[in-house]
Amino acid sequence: MRYRQLLLLSMLLGAVGSAERLFGADAPLQPPTDDQKTWAVGFSVFTTSDLPVEFEYLAASVPQLLLSDLHELPEHTFSPEERTAYQSSILRTAVTKAQGALDTLVKARDQIVFSQATGSSREQQYASSDAQIADARKRLAYLSSLKPDSVAVAQTKPIVLAVDTSTGRLFPSPDERPAVLADAQKLDAVVYGSISYQAGVAYVDVYVYNRALNKVVYHRDYPQSPERLYDWIPFAADELAGELLGRPWGSVSVSVNPSSAAIRVDGNLVGFGSATARYLAPGTHLITVSESGYRDVTRDVDLAPSKTEQVQLVLSVQNRGHAIIRSTPGGADVYIGSIWSGVTPLTVPLPDEPEEVRLSLKGYLDSHFLLSPAGPESVERTLVTSAIDFPKIIQARRDEFYTHIGWFLLAVPVPIILNGLFSNEMAVAQNTSEFANLTPAAQNQVITSGNVFYYAAWGTAFLAAGLFVNAMISLVEYIQAGEEYHIR
């Protein structure tokens, strides 16, 4: 019996620790936050009634086609009613958690009676438990006093079209209980429906359940022949999109000549040559069309709700400037990219994108440079005779640098060692008792040795400094040789 009591008490104390971390005295009293970053929509299989066997496939194919047609939905905009309901839901959840934490703390305090602690230990446990309960009650009272608008919720959230994680397909039919499906799968909206069949006509009912509002916010019924349901899908999807977006929308269809031109709407790339941007908010939007070698075109378009604006644009060829390429000596072959373009002096049009230009003349090293759309309008290059062996020169400069830096590194320890020897002689000379015990000849030798080491240390230090300067000069010559080779 005692074992069970101790086990129960330890479990409750663990829960108390968790509650203390959440609602302890140091935890600030703040409104709950909305941690959900997206707005999830789930599509379920439609129910059927009196549907012939050959049309049973429509139960899954109709919602699947609606889902596919709506895959570009950008974000959901909360209505004032929905926003308040969503805030209230977050607040209720926080109050429920706070009440649960308080209940756990109270139970843990009650179990202290059955613990093995006695005297002051039990009093300390009671005092600690009472303090935690007081903090939990304070937080519960604070949350209970809040109004829904104290919870910060974004005005819009990106729409995520969710699927059943267990199957990777549509969710099962909610059987007229969409709230159960929404709660179980954490869906903000559920699209479901039914298909009945009478006298050769299929009656399709489409519903949207909103979890925050806890009600069906959209219902449309469409009578249609089963064979023509596929033609009806785009119309139904466009109408359904407005409800899922939470706002009206329009679209713009742009076609451009040439067909390789990039089309951007409000700065976002939507396609090349021909493209349609859907689900745009009504109002003014900026269309930008660009292609290399053509002048960019921008156009403002005003979109009306449920309308598609058609825009056709033709780009004009951009008049590019020219560049004159000269060489000394002249007559050098000019290659732009890998294509021969003529001999210097040569006037060429500026390219649409930066391109490498190579000048080649027998008996001289090739000269390379970049030509860009911005110019320059004149390029002059002095060709270097091929008699100069740049790789050999670079290698010689490199070997000189390595030799000089090696001599410098070998010279660095010498003044350090000589300075140490000088310090030793000075230590002897400064030790009055030891120096006085030496013979005059020995004293003179200590002073002479100290002077030799002193001047030798300074001399080798100056030598090392000179070797360092010489190494730096060799490094500069090495770098210059490499630059002359690469910019020829």
PyMOL commands that set and color helices and strands:
alter all, ss='L'
color gray80, all
select helices_A, chain A and resi 2-23+53-55+58-69+80-114+119-145+148-150+178-185+226-245+390-411+413-430+432-436+440-486
alter helices_A, ss='H'
color red, helices_A
select strands_A, chain A and resi 39-43+47-49+75-77+156-162+189-198+201-210+215-224+250-257+262-265+268-272+274-280+283-290+297-303+308-314+322-328+333-336+339-343+346-349+355-360+367-371+378-382
alter strands_A, ss='S'
color yellow, strands_A
deselect
rebuild
show_as cartoon
